[in-house]
């Protein structure tokens, strides 16, 4: 059996490993990007050598001057870029150290919370063993059960009466003459009508034996109303009896110091929530820093863009293309060597760019996985799965689930479903419902609620039979 805290540690370790892998990839991308810049500068030197070979050419002299200016400008930008990148790396290292420190602090807090929770659990169990056999508790528990049994039967009767009303009321409600007189409140003090209407209504009433049928229908309608009111009153009584029982339980729990321990657990839970918010904030800052580092690795930062623009602009210049074309057409060992070197450098630059692209895709995948794992860990903590009352079976492997997540075989939602399927929580308080909020506390216990719903009583059958058209 694995504890929830051990399982959380597996997630923490995988997150740290992914962060380390991302840092390594960023350094690889940065090295490859710097190599592209270095190769571009080397190409600039090759063009310079080619120009010096043809120094008698005015075009070559002009190209050398421009290349020298470009190299000086490039070196200055690269120096600033190096300083900025080092500063960024220091910020990332500082962030990771803070995350590690916060995780260590959280571990201490979680251990303290779990120790307090276990102490609370033990205290409640001992108190409950004593409370449940006390004379006052036994007597009131019996009263609660008795009242709940009465309530269950009252509710069953009310439901059955309503069903009877609907079934047995059909003959009355389908007779238009009966419903006409019923709606006019005939034979009640509310009945209103002139002499002619009264005589006509009396004649209709005689046709359908309305006085007898009205009495039957009135009883049929009123029975569910009275039974529902009776059930409501019993329900109020049951609530009061349960409250009396809760008062007995709370009084004994308070005497044993349970609320003080519970308050301590609640206080530590709040500290953990606040601490998790700090961790979340550091993780958010880390993602921002990694994105910035990614731009450096992809040569997409402002400094790299400036350098590459300078190199690209110069190396694509018309004068260099003319020199290159003329050198290819001219027979000469030095010319051929310079041209071959430039072509070799172009090929190596293309290879490095392909390498950078592959690293970018890998880094993007790792970053997505990191976000999913951090979200998974946040959810895990919020659900309290790292607390003292959570366990996982011995055959559960969080490491395997995370490996499938990293490989793209499982989504974070699928991993979460597996966690929920295997997670087990033993009762935090020995099966008791500890007080929540202020007042009206219910310590619960192992006593049954006494309200299982039960079976509905069968209908007695038949129905009110009336004369006339019924």
PyMOL commands that set and color helices and strands:
alter all, ss='L'
color gray80, all
select helices_A, chain A and resi 4-53+58-131+135-168+170-173+176-183+195-207+210-255+258-297+302-315+318-329+333-382+398-407+412-422
alter helices_A, ss='H'
color red, helices_A
select strands_A, chain A and resi 2-3+390-392+423-425
alter strands_A, ss='S'
color yellow, strands_A
deselect
rebuild
show_as cartoon
